[in-house]
């Protein structure tokens, strides 16, 4: 579904304002390694004629700063589930849809696993449920003239077998329960970020029948206690060999050339693949963990900084950034904008899930897939239609995080 009402200006003309260029001032963008890198920084600075300061942190640290220190950044580049933390604190200001020139090209159903927006199967955890700003400043999927965050990238993440010893990894029938399987004891790598790892480990414990949950989107206190207790046992028994917080951690972990089962982002997996590691992305039978990222505005900015921030948001929808993300295995909300910046065979491979007509390379020209190979999991629509859980901030978030931090993270 695309928004095509009175809230949107349907024009590509004059996307970038001349008033922000060459001012000598700097726009500060807080985010993570998923979207912050020197290449995209150079692209944006050249096109917009302004200086960018990228404040790149781990997911949890970025969440804390966004929610508690809005004066320390201008633009927040993060995940939609983080809105549940930063919006209630008043650290973000609504984005005016009328100032987003290509908003009508965003397929909003991507924020609902490509289900019709009236389908509330994923309520209230789907990104669409926290997109639009209501008159009372609450958030919902009800279309209005303001949004909490500009949706940009999204994906269906999974696990990977890294440095497999034989070809069995290429016919491996996977499940999230593998994270807790005896077969992988001492060879599992998980993420430290609670919003990601909790979702994956819940799926594993439920499938393993070690945990009974009434509603996986909303754990009560007793269910959280049981979850933490079960996870504590697996940690102390040596199930997990390592954990990672930022993608650079993965490079050190896999450098030991041990065969591991790793919870991983596609961007991190493609980075490891480009460095020569054998990476087998898995398709869990239960489905993927879905997430969506976007750009939000600090409540502290106005004047030049606010104008520059809107130009930066508009630049993200023009296509180059989305194409860059696609070559890392990600998806982009303005798919038509991306298509003109990808070669036909790249679009066929990454988006349509077709066999590669030519070798597939990353943004630096390093080989990722050989010709005739297919992306694991299929097309964009096939993968996003198999979401098992979205990254989630639950009502008992504070209690869950406190308990999460009590786990023996020094096991590694």
KOLDRENKE-647978 format. One record per residue (C-alpha): residue in one letter; x, y, z. Coordinates in steps of 0.02 Angstrom, whole numbers, plus 50000, padded with zeros to 5 digits. Example, Ala and Ser with C-alpha at 12.3 -4.5 7.8 and 13.67 -1.06 7.14 Angstrom:
% residues 2
a506154977550390
s506844994750357
This chain:
% residues 412
x500005000050000
x500615017449958
x500045033850034
x499355044849895
x498275057349987
x498325075850025
x499745073650148
x501025069750014
x501835080949884
x502065070049731
x503615077749654
x505435073849631
x505875091849588
x506975102249702
x507275088149824
x508825096749891
x508765114549955
x510175126549909
x510055134950079
x510915120950176
x512415119050059
x514165124750101
x513645132150267
x515145125050358
x513975117250485
x513845098750526
x512335087350538
x512535074050674
x511785056750638
x511675043850777
x511575025650721
x512395008550701
x513534999750577
x512034993250478
x511845009850385
x513315020450441
x514885018650337
x516145030150250
x515485026550075
x513695031950108
x514355046750207
x515355052750056
x513865050149939
x512725060450050
x513985074350082
x514335076149897
x512495076449845
x511905087549987
x513405099150002
x513515097550191
x514605089250321
x514015073950416
x514575067650584
x514155049150602
x514005043750784
x514115024850765
x513715014750921
x513084997550971
x511204995350965
x510874996451153
x512035011351179
x511245020651033
x509515017151105
x509995024651272
x510715040351195
x509235042751079
x507995041551222
x508935051551352
x510075063851260
x509165071451109
x510315086751117
x511785075451069
x511185071450892
x510135078650751
x509535062950661
x509255045750737
x509585031250617
x508955015550701
x507615002050710
x505755004650721
x505564994850883
x506675008050965
x505285020550939
x504425012151087
x505865018251195
x506275035351123
x504535041851078
x503805041051256
x505285051151324
x504875065451205
x506615064851129
x505965064350949
x504885076350851
x503575071450721
x504115071350538
x502975080850420
x502495069350278
x502255084350162
x504135087650175
x504595070050117
x504585071649928
x504545052949882
x503445046850024
x502115041149902
x503375028649831
x503555019449995
x502625002950000
x501955003450177
x501394985250171
x503244980850188
x503044986550369
x501704973350392
x502554958150311
x501714963050146
x500014959750219
x498614972450187
x498674986250316
x496954981250378
x497694964250424
x498204966150606
x498964948950628
x500574956950688
x499774970350797
x500564978350896
x502334972950850
x502354976850664
x503314992750619
x501734999850538
x500915000550711
x502115014250767
x502275024050604
x500935037650602
x500745051050735
x498975054150799
x498325070850861
x498665065851041
x500455061050990
x500105042551010
x500685031150869
x499685019350758
x499445013050580
x498055025750552
x498675037050410
x499005055150460
x500095069650406
x501515065650526
x502605050450556
x503755045350698
x505155038650587
x505465038150400
x505515019650351
x507045015550245
x507784998150260
x507074981450318
x507474963050313
x507124945450372
x508624940050475
x509164922750523
x510634911650574
x512124905950473
x513344891550475
x515054899650464
x516564890150397
x515644873350377
x516764858050366
x515814849750224
x514404852250099
x513074845950222
x512794864050273
x512044867350101
x510644854750129
x510414858150314
x508604859050372
x508664872550504
x507624878050653
x507874891350785
x508004876950908
x509724873650835
x510374888050942
x510054876551092
x510404859751010
x511694847851084
x512404845950909
x513004863950917
x513494864651101
x515044875551119
x514894882050942
x513444894450950
x513654913350937
x512214924650988
x511914943350993
x511994953551152
x510584965451099
x509064960151199
x507764965651069
x508554953950941
x509184939351044
x507644938051153
x506544935751000
x507664922050928
x507934912851091
x506074913351131
x505744904450966
x507094891751009
x506464888051185
x504644886951130
x505074875150987
x506144864751107
x504624864051223
x505614871151369
x504484886151384
x502624889451377
x502114907051326
x500344913551309
x500834927751192
x502574928651118
x502314947351088
x501964950951271
x502804940951408
x502204942951587
x503374943451738
x503274924851772
x503614920551589
x505114932251588
x505804923851745
x505594906651667
x506404912551506
x507914919851596
x508094904351705
x508114892851554
x509354903851462
x510464904651616
x510604885651616
x511144885151434
x512424898851461
x513204890351612
x513234873551523
x514334880551384
x513054881051243
x513694897751180
x515504900651134
x515384919451102
x514204934051086
x514334949650978
x513754967551000
x514384976350842
x514764968350675
x516634970950695
x516554958050836
x516074944850708
x517684947150609
x518704942750764
x517584928050809
x517644919750637
x519514922950615
x519794907350721
x519084897150574
x518014886550690
x516354880250622
x515004889950713
x513134892750710
x512904911350720
x511434923150742
x511884936050611
x511284950950510
x511364949850322
x512534964750314
x513754956250432
x513604939750340
x513994947850173
x515494956750249
x516184940150309
x515804932150142
x516744946050052
x518254942350162
x518284924450100
x517334915350237
x516114901650188
x514404907550248
x512814897250234
x511274907850272
x509884896950344
x508004896850322
x507234891750490
x505654881550473
x504764893050597
x505154908450492
x506284923550507
x506514937750631
x505884953550547
x506494971150573
x506344988350494
x507485003350508
x507225021750480
x507705039650515
x506985050550652
x507215068750705
x507855074650873
x506655086150964
x508125097850997
x508415103450817
x507665118250726
x508185130850594
x509655125450485
x509865108650572
x508035104250546
x508085109450362
x509695099550336
x508945084450424
x507445084450306
x508635085450157
x509595070550227
x507975060650247
x507465064950069
x509175059850004
x508965042550080
x507415039449975
x508215044149809
x509025027249779
x510935026649799
x510875022349984
x509545009149956
x510555000949816
x512075000449930
x511044991950066
x510334979449940
x512104974049895
x512314969750079
x510764958850074
x509524971750139
x507894978350068
x507304996150041
x505585004050057
x505695014149895
x506004999249782
x505755008949620
x507085021449673
x508305007349709
x508004998249545
x508755012249440
x510385011049540
x510564992149525
x511034982549370
x509644971349304
x510494955349358
x510784962349533
x508954966749552
x508444949549490
x509604941249616
x509364951649773
x507524956449755
x506724943449642
x507714928749711
x508214922649538
x509784913049494
x511234924849461
x511544927649276
x513274934249319
x514384934149472
x513684944749615
x514864957249697
x514744968549849
x514914987349846
x516814986149847
x516874973949702
x517204958349806
x516384941949755
x514874936349856
x513984923549745
x514484914549586
x513394914749432
x511944902149438
x511844903349628
x510264909549714
x510014920049868
x509544909050015
x507694909850057
x507054916149890
x506314932849838
x505934948349941
x504094943649954
x504424925349993
x505604929750135
x504564943850210
x503004933050204
x503894920650318
x504154932050468
x503984922250630
x504264937050747
x504684955550735
x505984964150843
x504934969050991
x504904980451144
x503684971951261
x502614980651393
x503714973051529
x505264979251438
x506114986951590
x505974971151693
x506544960351546
x508094970851515
x508574971051699
x508444952051703
x509364950551537
x510844959951610
x510944947851758
x511394933551642
x513204927251650
x513844936851499
x515644933651555
x515494915751494
x516544919551342
